[in-house]
């Protein structure tokens, strides 16, 4: 899954990402570590990306003035 959100706080994006995360965890019967393996993020907010469960090594950053 690719989650694109500059701030990682946009309600619609995080709602959809949370639904995808729940589906993945239920479908795999796996723990939170599955999120780090199956999700990447495009964001400027490493803290929120990490809090969501995505490994920041799988985060593609861009300038905060974009968009």
mmCIF file of the N, C-alpha and C atoms, coordinates in Angstrom:
data_MODEL
# 
_entry.id   MODEL 
# 
loop_
_atom_site.group_PDB 
_atom_site.id 
_atom_site.type_symbol 
_atom_site.label_atom_id 
_atom_site.label_alt_id 
_atom_site.label_comp_id 
_atom_site.label_asym_id 
_atom_site.label_entity_id 
_atom_site.label_seq_id 
_atom_site.pdbx_PDB_ins_code 
_atom_site.Cartn_x 
_atom_site.Cartn_y 
_atom_site.Cartn_z 
_atom_site.occupancy 
_atom_site.B_iso_or_equiv 
_atom_site.pdbx_formal_charge 
_atom_site.auth_seq_id 
_atom_site.auth_comp_id 
_atom_site.auth_asym_id 
_atom_site.auth_atom_id 
_atom_site.pdbx_PDB_model_num 
ATOM 1   N N  . UNK A 1 1  ? 0.845  -1.169  0.000  1.00 0.00 ? 1  UNK A N  1 
ATOM 2   C CA . UNK A 1 1  ? 0.000  0.000   0.000  1.00 0.00 ? 1  UNK A CA 1 
ATOM 3   C C  . UNK A 1 1  ? 0.891  1.234   0.000  1.00 0.00 ? 1  UNK A C  1 
ATOM 4   N N  . UNK A 1 2  ? 0.469  2.249   -0.734 1.00 0.00 ? 2  UNK A N  1 
ATOM 5   C CA . UNK A 1 2  ? 1.181  3.524   -0.771 1.00 0.00 ? 2  UNK A CA 1 
ATOM 6   C C  . UNK A 1 2  ? 0.250  4.571   -0.173 1.00 0.00 ? 2  UNK A C  1 
ATOM 7   N N  . UNK A 1 3  ? 0.698  5.203   0.906  1.00 0.00 ? 3  UNK A N  1 
ATOM 8   C CA . UNK A 1 3  ? -0.083 6.241   1.561  1.00 0.00 ? 3  UNK A CA 1 
ATOM 9   C C  . UNK A 1 3  ? 0.598  7.576   1.293  1.00 0.00 ? 3  UNK A C  1 
ATOM 10  N N  . UNK A 1 4  ? -0.106 8.476   0.625  1.00 0.00 ? 4  UNK A N  1 
ATOM 11  C CA . UNK A 1 4  ? 0.448  9.785   0.287  1.00 0.00 ? 4  UNK A CA 1 
ATOM 12  C C  . UNK A 1 4  ? -0.292 10.867  1.057  1.00 0.00 ? 4  UNK A C  1 
ATOM 13  N N  . UNK A 1 5  ? 0.429  11.521  1.956  1.00 0.00 ? 5  UNK A N  1 
ATOM 14  C CA . UNK A 1 5  ? -0.139 12.614  2.734  1.00 0.00 ? 5  UNK A CA 1 
ATOM 15  C C  . UNK A 1 5  ? 1.003  13.473  3.248  1.00 0.00 ? 5  UNK A C  1 
ATOM 16  N N  . UNK A 1 6  ? 1.012  14.736  2.870  1.00 0.00 ? 6  UNK A N  1 
ATOM 17  C CA . UNK A 1 6  ? 2.103  15.616  3.279  1.00 0.00 ? 6  UNK A CA 1 
ATOM 18  C C  . UNK A 1 6  ? 2.248  15.644  4.799  1.00 0.00 ? 6  UNK A C  1 
ATOM 19  N N  . UNK A 1 7  ? 1.154  15.873  5.497  1.00 0.00 ? 7  UNK A N  1 
ATOM 20  C CA . UNK A 1 7  ? 1.215  16.000  6.958  1.00 0.00 ? 7  UNK A CA 1 
ATOM 21  C C  . UNK A 1 7  ? 0.885  14.705  7.691  1.00 0.00 ? 7  UNK A C  1 
ATOM 22  N N  . UNK A 1 8  ? 0.337  13.752  6.959  1.00 0.00 ? 8  UNK A N  1 
ATOM 23  C CA . UNK A 1 8  ? -0.137 12.487  7.527  1.00 0.00 ? 8  UNK A CA 1 
ATOM 24  C C  . UNK A 1 8  ? -1.217 12.725  8.576  1.00 0.00 ? 8  UNK A C  1 
ATOM 25  N N  . UNK A 1 9  ? -1.999 13.781  8.359  1.00 0.00 ? 9  UNK A N  1 
ATOM 26  C CA . UNK A 1 9  ? -3.113 14.096  9.261  1.00 0.00 ? 9  UNK A CA 1 
ATOM 27  C C  . UNK A 1 9  ? -4.417 14.327  8.507  1.00 0.00 ? 9  UNK A C  1 
ATOM 28  N N  . UNK A 1 10 ? -4.410 14.269  7.184  1.00 0.00 ? 10 UNK A N  1 
ATOM 29  C CA . UNK A 1 10 ? -5.621 14.492  6.395  1.00 0.00 ? 10 UNK A CA 1 
ATOM 30  C C  . UNK A 1 10 ? -6.637 13.398  6.727  1.00 0.00 ? 10 UNK A C  1 
ATOM 31  N N  . UNK A 1 11 ? -7.797 13.808  7.186  1.00 0.00 ? 11 UNK A N  1 
ATOM 32  C CA . UNK A 1 11 ? -8.802 12.873  7.702  1.00 0.00 ? 11 UNK A CA 1 
ATOM 33  C C  . UNK A 1 11 ? -9.150 11.780  6.695  1.00 0.00 ? 11 UNK A C  1 
ATOM 34  N N  . UNK A 1 12 ? -9.466 12.165  5.461  1.00 0.00 ? 12 UNK A N  1 
ATOM 35  C CA . UNK A 1 12 ? -9.879 11.172  4.463  1.00 0.00 ? 12 UNK A CA 1 
ATOM 36  C C  . UNK A 1 12 ? -8.763 10.172  4.182  1.00 0.00 ? 12 UNK A C  1 
ATOM 37  N N  . UNK A 1 13 ? -7.551 10.665  4.047  1.00 0.00 ? 13 UNK A N  1 
ATOM 38  C CA . UNK A 1 13 ? -6.413 9.791   3.743  1.00 0.00 ? 13 UNK A CA 1 
ATOM 39  C C  . UNK A 1 13 ? -6.141 8.832   4.889  1.00 0.00 ? 13 UNK A C  1 
ATOM 40  N N  . UNK A 1 14 ? -6.124 9.342   6.101  1.00 0.00 ? 14 UNK A N  1 
ATOM 41  C CA . UNK A 1 14 ? -5.834 8.499   7.261  1.00 0.00 ? 14 UNK A CA 1 
ATOM 42  C C  . UNK A 1 14 ? -6.974 7.503   7.498  1.00 0.00 ? 14 UNK A C  1 
ATOM 43  N N  . UNK A 1 15 ? -8.214 7.910   7.239  1.00 0.00 ? 15 UNK A N  1 
ATOM 44  C CA . UNK A 1 15 ? -9.344 6.982   7.364  1.00 0.00 ? 15 UNK A CA 1 
ATOM 45  C C  . UNK A 1 15 ? -9.189 5.817   6.394  1.00 0.00 ? 15 UNK A C  1 
ATOM 46  N N  . UNK A 1 16 ? -8.861 6.120   5.145  1.00 0.00 ? 16 UNK A N  1 
ATOM 47  C CA . UNK A 1 16 ? -8.651 5.057   4.154  1.00 0.00 ? 16 UNK A CA 1 
ATOM 48  C C  . UNK A 1 16 ? -7.445 4.198   4.507  1.00 0.00 ? 16 UNK A C  1 
ATOM 49  N N  . UNK A 1 17 ? -6.367 4.823   4.960  1.00 0.00 ? 17 UNK A N  1 
ATOM 50  C CA . UNK A 1 17 ? -5.162 4.079   5.333  1.00 0.00 ? 17 UNK A CA 1 
ATOM 51  C C  . UNK A 1 17 ? -5.438 3.160   6.522  1.00 0.00 ? 17 UNK A C  1 
ATOM 52  N N  . UNK A 1 18 ? -6.211 3.644   7.467  1.00 0.00 ? 18 UNK A N  1 
ATOM 53  C CA . UNK A 1 18 ? -6.561 2.835   8.634  1.00 0.00 ? 18 UNK A CA 1 
ATOM 54  C C  . UNK A 1 18 ? -7.418 1.639   8.225  1.00 0.00 ? 18 UNK A C  1 
ATOM 55  N N  . UNK A 1 19 ? -8.333 1.859   7.295  1.00 0.00 ? 19 UNK A N  1 
ATOM 56  C CA . UNK A 1 19 ? -9.145 0.745   6.780  1.00 0.00 ? 19 UNK A CA 1 
ATOM 57  C C  . UNK A 1 19 ? -8.272 -0.290  6.085  1.00 0.00 ? 19 UNK A C  1 
ATOM 58  N N  . UNK A 1 20 ? -7.321 0.177   5.283  1.00 0.00 ? 20 UNK A N  1 
ATOM 59  C CA . UNK A 1 20 ? -6.405 -0.740  4.586  1.00 0.00 ? 20 UNK A CA 1 
ATOM 60  C C  . UNK A 1 20 ? -5.549 -1.506  5.580  1.00 0.00 ? 20 UNK A C  1 
ATOM 61  N N  . UNK A 1 21 ? -5.070 -0.807  6.613  1.00 0.00 ? 21 UNK A N  1 
ATOM 62  C CA . UNK A 1 21 ? -4.258 -1.465  7.640  1.00 0.00 ? 21 UNK A CA 1 
ATOM 63  C C  . UNK A 1 21 ? -5.073 -2.537  8.363  1.00 0.00 ? 21 UNK A C  1 
ATOM 64  N N  . UNK A 1 22 ? -6.299 -2.220  8.720  1.00 0.00 ? 22 UNK A N  1 
ATOM 65  C CA . UNK A 1 22 ? -7.163 -3.196  9.397  1.00 0.00 ? 22 UNK A CA 1 
ATOM 66  C C  . UNK A 1 22 ? -7.410 -4.407  8.514  1.00 0.00 ? 22 UNK A C  1 
ATOM 67  N N  . UNK A 1 23 ? -7.697 -4.159  7.238  1.00 0.00 ? 23 UNK A N  1 
ATOM 68  C CA . UNK A 1 23 ? -7.917 -5.264  6.305  1.00 0.00 ? 23 UNK A CA 1 
ATOM 69  C C  . UNK A 1 23 ? -6.679 -6.149  6.222  1.00 0.00 ? 23 UNK A C  1 
ATOM 70  N N  . UNK A 1 24 ? -5.504 -5.531  6.089  1.00 0.00 ? 24 UNK A N  1 
ATOM 71  C CA . UNK A 1 24 ? -4.254 -6.290  5.981  1.00 0.00 ? 24 UNK A CA 1 
ATOM 72  C C  . UNK A 1 24 ? -4.023 -7.145  7.222  1.00 0.00 ? 24 UNK A C  1 
ATOM 73  N N  . UNK A 1 25 ? -4.170 -6.550  8.386  1.00 0.00 ? 25 UNK A N  1 
ATOM 74  C CA . UNK A 1 25 ? -3.927 -7.288  9.624  1.00 0.00 ? 25 UNK A CA 1 
ATOM 75  C C  . UNK A 1 25 ? -4.922 -8.434  9.792  1.00 0.00 ? 25 UNK A C  1 
ATOM 76  N N  . UNK A 1 26 ? -6.179 -8.189  9.440  1.00 0.00 ? 26 UNK A N  1 
ATOM 77  C CA . UNK A 1 26 ? -7.194 -9.248  9.529  1.00 0.00 ? 26 UNK A CA 1 
ATOM 78  C C  . UNK A 1 26 ? -6.934 -10.349 8.503  1.00 0.00 ? 26 UNK A C  1 
ATOM 79  N N  . UNK A 1 27 ? -6.603 -9.959  7.279  1.00 0.00 ? 27 UNK A N  1 
ATOM 80  C CA . UNK A 1 27 ? -6.405 -10.930 6.199  1.00 0.00 ? 27 UNK A CA 1 
ATOM 81  C C  . UNK A 1 27 ? -5.187 -11.808 6.436  1.00 0.00 ? 27 UNK A C  1 
ATOM 82  N N  . UNK A 1 28 ? -4.123 -11.216 6.957  1.00 0.00 ? 28 UNK A N  1 
ATOM 83  C CA . UNK A 1 28 ? -2.898 -11.974 7.190  1.00 0.00 ? 28 UNK A CA 1 
ATOM 84  C C  . UNK A 1 28 ? -2.875 -12.647 8.551  1.00 0.00 ? 28 UNK A C  1 
ATOM 85  N N  . UNK A 1 29 ? -3.727 -12.167 9.448  1.00 0.00 ? 29 UNK A N  1 
ATOM 86  C CA . UNK A 1 29 ? -3.674 -12.676 10.811 1.00 0.00 ? 29 UNK A CA 1 
ATOM 87  C C  . UNK A 1 29 ? -2.334 -12.361 11.447 1.00 0.00 ? 29 UNK A C  1 
ATOM 88  N N  . UNK A 1 30 ? -1.755 -11.251 11.016 1.00 0.00 ? 30 UNK A N  1 
ATOM 89  C CA . UNK A 1 30 ? -0.405 -10.878 11.451 1.00 0.00 ? 30 UNK A CA 1 
ATOM 90  C C  . UNK A 1 30 ? -0.454 -9.748  12.462 1.00 0.00 ? 30 UNK A C  1 
ATOM 91  N N  . UNK A 1 31 ? 0.692  -9.481  13.039 1.00 0.00 ? 31 UNK A N  1 
ATOM 92  C CA . UNK A 1 31 ? 0.831  -8.377  13.972 1.00 0.00 ? 31 UNK A CA 1 
ATOM 93  C C  . UNK A 1 31 ? 1.199  -7.093  13.255 1.00 0.00 ? 31 UNK A C  1 
ATOM 94  N N  . UNK A 1 32 ? 1.435  -6.081  14.035 1.00 0.00 ? 32 UNK A N  1 
ATOM 95  C CA . UNK A 1 32 ? 1.739  -4.745  13.533 1.00 0.00 ? 32 UNK A CA 1 
ATOM 96  C C  . UNK A 1 32 ? 2.968  -4.719  12.624 1.00 0.00 ? 32 UNK A C  1 
ATOM 97  N N  . UNK A 1 33 ? 3.882  -5.676  12.777 1.00 0.00 ? 33 UNK A N  1 
ATOM 98  C CA . UNK A 1 33 ? 5.088  -5.700  11.939 1.00 0.00 ? 33 UNK A CA 1 
ATOM 99  C C  . UNK A 1 33 ? 4.748  -5.869  10.464 1.00 0.00 ? 33 UNK A C  1 
ATOM 100 N N  . UNK A 1 34 ? 3.576  -6.400  10.161 1.00 0.00 ? 34 UNK A N  1 
ATOM 101 C CA . UNK A 1 34 ? 3.153  -6.554  8.763  1.00 0.00 ? 34 UNK A CA 1 
ATOM 102 C C  . UNK A 1 34 ? 2.958  -5.198  8.093  1.00 0.00 ? 34 UNK A C  1 
ATOM 103 N N  . UNK A 1 35 ? 2.548  -4.198  8.867  1.00 0.00 ? 35 UNK A N  1 
ATOM 104 C CA . UNK A 1 35 ? 2.358  -2.857  8.311  1.00 0.00 ? 35 UNK A CA 1 
ATOM 105 C C  . UNK A 1 35 ? 3.691  -2.315  7.808  1.00 0.00 ? 35 UNK A C  1 
ATOM 106 N N  . UNK A 1 36 ? 4.736  -2.492  8.580  1.00 0.00 ? 36 UNK A N  1 
ATOM 107 C CA . UNK A 1 36 ? 6.060  -2.001  8.187  1.00 0.00 ? 36 UNK A CA 1 
ATOM 108 C C  . UNK A 1 36 ? 6.546  -2.664  6.904  1.00 0.00 ? 36 UNK A C  1 
ATOM 109 N N  . UNK A 1 37 ? 6.094  -3.878  6.646  1.00 0.00 ? 37 UNK A N  1 
ATOM 110 C CA . UNK A 1 37 ? 6.545  -4.619  5.466  1.00 0.00 ? 37 UNK A CA 1 
ATOM 111 C C  . UNK A 1 37 ? 5.699  -4.356  4.227  1.00 0.00 ? 37 UNK A C  1 
ATOM 112 N N  . UNK A 1 38 ? 4.449  -3.939  4.408  1.00 0.00 ? 38 UNK A N  1 
ATOM 113 C CA . UNK A 1 38 ? 3.528  -3.842  3.282  1.00 0.00 ? 38 UNK A CA 1 
ATOM 114 C C  . UNK A 1 38 ? 3.034  -2.430  2.985  1.00 0.00 ? 38 UNK A C  1 
ATOM 115 N N  . UNK A 1 39 ? 3.482  -1.444  3.741  1.00 0.00 ? 39 UNK A N  1 
ATOM 116 C CA . UNK A 1 39 ? 3.072  -0.061  3.513  1.00 0.00 ? 39 UNK A CA 1 
ATOM 117 C C  . UNK A 1 39 ? 4.296  0.814   3.287  1.00 0.00 ? 39 UNK A C  1 
ATOM 118 N N  . UNK A 1 40 ? 4.152  1.792   2.398  1.00 0.00 ? 40 UNK A N  1 
ATOM 119 C CA . UNK A 1 40 ? 5.142  2.855   2.239  1.00 0.00 ? 40 UNK A CA 1 
ATOM 120 C C  . UNK A 1 40 ? 4.390  4.175   2.330  1.00 0.00 ? 40 UNK A C  1 
ATOM 121 N N  . UNK A 1 41 ? 5.127  5.243   2.604  1.00 0.00 ? 41 UNK A N  1 
ATOM 122 C CA . UNK A 1 41 ? 4.497  6.552   2.750  1.00 0.00 ? 41 UNK A CA 1 
ATOM 123 C C  . UNK A 1 41 ? 5.235  7.608   1.945  1.00 0.00 ? 41 UNK A C  1 
ATOM 124 N N  . UNK A 1 42 ? 4.479  8.553   1.415  1.00 0.00 ? 42 UNK A N  1 
ATOM 125 C CA . UNK A 1 42 ? 5.007  9.784   0.851  1.00 0.00 ? 42 UNK A CA 1 
ATOM 126 C C  . UNK A 1 42 ? 4.546  10.869  1.799  1.00 0.00 ? 42 UNK A C  1 
ATOM 127 N N  . UNK A 1 43 ? 5.470  11.490  2.517  1.00 0.00 ? 43 UNK A N  1 
ATOM 128 C CA . UNK A 1 43 ? 5.077  12.434  3.553  1.00 0.00 ? 43 UNK A CA 1 
ATOM 129 C C  . UNK A 1 43 ? 6.255  13.302  3.975  1.00 0.00 ? 43 UNK A C  1 
ATOM 130 N N  . UNK A 1 44 ? 5.942  14.369  4.698  1.00 0.00 ? 44 UNK A N  1 
ATOM 131 C CA . UNK A 1 44 ? 6.965  15.200  5.327  1.00 0.00 ? 44 UNK A CA 1 
ATOM 132 C C  . UNK A 1 44 ? 6.974  15.003  6.841  1.00 0.00 ? 44 UNK A C  1 
ATOM 133 N N  . UNK A 1 45 ? 6.113  14.123  7.347  1.00 0.00 ? 45 UNK A N  1 
ATOM 134 C CA . UNK A 1 45 ? 5.930  13.970  8.791  1.00 0.00 ? 45 UNK A CA 1 
ATOM 135 C C  . UNK A 1 45 ? 6.344  12.566  9.257  1.00 0.00 ? 45 UNK A C  1 
ATOM 136 N N  . UNK A 1 46 ? 7.634  12.392  9.473  1.00 0.00 ? 46 UNK A N  1 
ATOM 137 C CA . UNK A 1 46 ? 8.172  11.103  9.883  1.00 0.00 ? 46 UNK A CA 1 
ATOM 138 C C  . UNK A 1 46 ? 7.588  10.579  11.182 1.00 0.00 ? 46 UNK A C  1 
ATOM 139 N N  . UNK A 1 47 ? 7.307  11.462  12.108 1.00 0.00 ? 47 UNK A N  1 
ATOM 140 C CA . UNK A 1 47 ? 6.759  11.037  13.400 1.00 0.00 ? 47 UNK A CA 1 
ATOM 141 C C  . UNK A 1 47 ? 5.384  10.381  13.229 1.00 0.00 ? 47 UNK A C  1 
ATOM 142 N N  . UNK A 1 48 ? 4.510  11.013  12.458 1.00 0.00 ? 48 UNK A N  1 
ATOM 143 C CA . UNK A 1 48 ? 3.166  10.458  12.237 1.00 0.00 ? 48 UNK A CA 1 
ATOM 144 C C  . UNK A 1 48 ? 3.226  9.167   11.419 1.00 0.00 ? 48 UNK A C  1 
ATOM 145 N N  . UNK A 1 49 ? 4.137  9.120   10.449 1.00 0.00 ? 49 UNK A N  1 
ATOM 146 C CA . UNK A 1 49 ? 4.314  7.907   9.645  1.00 0.00 ? 49 UNK A CA 1 
ATOM 147 C C  . UNK A 1 49 ? 4.710  6.751   10.553 1.00 0.00 ? 49 UNK A C  1 
ATOM 148 N N  . UNK A 1 50 ? 5.667  7.001   11.428 1.00 0.00 ? 50 UNK A N  1 
ATOM 149 C CA . UNK A 1 50 ? 6.129  5.976   12.363 1.00 0.00 ? 50 UNK A CA 1 
ATOM 150 C C  . UNK A 1 50 ? 5.019  5.572   13.335 1.00 0.00 ? 50 UNK A C  1 
ATOM 151 N N  . UNK A 1 51 ? 4.278  6.560   13.834 1.00 0.00 ? 51 UNK A N  1 
ATOM 152 C CA . UNK A 1 51 ? 3.168  6.273   14.751 1.00 0.00 ? 51 UNK A CA 1 
ATOM 153 C C  . UNK A 1 51 ? 2.120  5.370   14.095 1.00 0.00 ? 51 UNK A C  1 
ATOM 154 N N  . UNK A 1 52 ? 1.933  5.523   12.793 1.00 0.00 ? 52 UNK A N  1 
ATOM 155 C CA . UNK A 1 52 ? 0.971  4.703   12.052 1.00 0.00 ? 52 UNK A CA 1 
ATOM 156 C C  . UNK A 1 52 ? 1.446  3.262   11.929 1.00 0.00 ? 52 UNK A C  1 
ATOM 157 N N  . UNK A 1 53 ? 2.762  3.072   12.023 1.00 0.00 ? 53 UNK A N  1 
ATOM 158 C CA . UNK A 1 53 ? 3.320  1.725   11.927 1.00 0.00 ? 53 UNK A CA 1 
ATOM 159 C C  . UNK A 1 53 ? 4.178  1.491   10.706 1.00 0.00 ? 53 UNK A C  1 
ATOM 160 N N  . UNK A 1 54 ? 4.344  2.528   9.890  1.00 0.00 ? 54 UNK A N  1 
ATOM 161 C CA . UNK A 1 54 ? 5.167  2.409   8.692  1.00 0.00 ? 54 UNK A CA 1 
ATOM 162 C C  . UNK A 1 54 ? 6.614  2.687   9.066  1.00 0.00 ? 54 UNK A C  1 
ATOM 163 N N  . UNK A 1 55 ? 7.505  1.822   8.630  1.00 0.00 ? 55 UNK A N  1 
ATOM 164 C CA . UNK A 1 55 ? 8.936  2.002   8.856  1.00 0.00 ? 55 UNK A CA 1 
ATOM 165 C C  . UNK A 1 55 ? 9.383  3.246   8.100  1.00 0.00 ? 55 UNK A C  1 
ATOM 166 N N  . UNK A 1 56 ? 10.024 4.198   8.773  1.00 0.00 ? 56 UNK A N  1 
ATOM 167 C CA . UNK A 1 56 ? 10.445 5.431   8.105  1.00 0.00 ? 56 UNK A CA 1 
ATOM 168 C C  . UNK A 1 56 ? 11.505 5.178   7.036  1.00 0.00 ? 56 UNK A C  1 
ATOM 169 N N  . UNK A 1 57 ? 12.107 3.996   7.036  1.00 0.00 ? 57 UNK A N  1 
ATOM 170 C CA . UNK A 1 57 ? 12.998 3.633   5.930  1.00 0.00 ? 57 UNK A CA 1 
ATOM 171 C C  . UNK A 1 57 ? 12.185 3.439   4.649  1.00 0.00 ? 57 UNK A C  1 
ATOM 172 N N  . UNK A 1 58 ? 10.879 3.253   4.796  1.00 0.00 ? 58 UNK A N  1 
ATOM 173 C CA . UNK A 1 58 ? 9.965  3.106   3.661  1.00 0.00 ? 58 UNK A CA 1 
ATOM 174 C C  . UNK A 1 58 ? 9.145  4.374   3.446  1.00 0.00 ? 58 UNK A C  1 
ATOM 175 N N  . UNK A 1 59 ? 9.732  5.507   3.813  1.00 0.00 ? 59 UNK A N  1 
ATOM 176 C CA . UNK A 1 59 ? 9.068  6.798   3.668  1.00 0.00 ? 59 UNK A CA 1 
ATOM 177 C C  . UNK A 1 59 ? 9.817  7.616   2.631  1.00 0.00 ? 59 UNK A C  1 
ATOM 178 N N  . UNK A 1 60 ? 9.080  8.115   1.665  1.00 0.00 ? 60 UNK A N  1 
ATOM 179 C CA . UNK A 1 60 ? 9.653  8.982   0.641  1.00 0.00 ? 60 UNK A CA 1 
ATOM 180 C C  . UNK A 1 60 ? 9.313  10.413  1.012  1.00 0.00 ? 60 UNK A C  1 
ATOM 181 N N  . UNK A 1 61 ? 10.338 11.190  1.316  1.00 0.00 ? 61 UNK A N  1 
ATOM 182 C CA . UNK A 1 61 ? 10.132 12.564  1.753  1.00 0.00 ? 61 UNK A CA 1 
ATOM 183 C C  . UNK A 1 61 ? 10.151 13.519  0.566  1.00 0.00 ? 61 UNK A C  1 
ATOM 184 N N  . UNK A 1 62 ? 9.550  14.669  0.774  1.00 0.00 ? 62 UNK A N  1 
ATOM 185 C CA . UNK A 1 62 ? 9.621  15.752  -0.200 1.00 0.00 ? 62 UNK A CA 1 
ATOM 186 C C  . UNK A 1 62 ? 9.599  17.057  0.578  1.00 0.00 ? 62 UNK A C  1 
ATOM 187 N N  . UNK A 1 63 ? 9.843  18.160  -0.096 1.00 0.00 ? 63 UNK A N  1 
ATOM 188 C CA . UNK A 1 63 ? 9.907  19.446  0.583  1.00 0.00 ? 63 UNK A CA 1 
ATOM 189 C C  . UNK A 1 63 ? 8.562  19.803  1.198  1.00 0.00 ? 63 UNK A C  1 
ATOM 190 N N  . UNK A 1 64 ? 8.585  20.428  2.357  1.00 0.00 ? 64 UNK A N  1 
ATOM 191 C CA . UNK A 1 64 ? 7.335  20.767  3.037  1.00 0.00 ? 64 UNK A CA 1 
ATOM 192 C C  . UNK A 1 64 ? 6.578  21.905  2.359  1.00 0.00 ? 64 UNK A C  1 
ATOM 193 N N  . UNK A 1 65 ? 7.224  22.612  1.438  1.00 0.00 ? 65 UNK A N  1 
ATOM 194 C CA . UNK A 1 65 ? 6.537  23.689  0.728  1.00 0.00 ? 65 UNK A CA 1 
ATOM 195 C C  . UNK A 1 65 ? 5.786  23.178  -0.508 1.00 0.00 ? 65 UNK A C  1 
ATOM 196 N N  . UNK A 1 66 ? 5.913  21.906  -0.837 1.00 0.00 ? 66 UNK A N  1 
ATOM 197 C CA . UNK A 1 66 ? 5.199  21.335  -1.977 1.00 0.00 ? 66 UNK A CA 1 
ATOM 198 C C  . UNK A 1 66 ? 3.738  21.124  -1.594 1.00 0.00 ? 66 UNK A C  1 
ATOM 199 N N  . UNK A 1 67 ? 2.819  21.511  -2.466 1.00 0.00 ? 67 UNK A N  1 
ATOM 200 C CA . UNK A 1 67 ? 1.395  21.232  -2.282 1.00 0.00 ? 67 UNK A CA 1 
ATOM 201 C C  . UNK A 1 67 ? 0.744  22.066  -1.262 1.00 0.00 ? 67 UNK A C  1 
# 
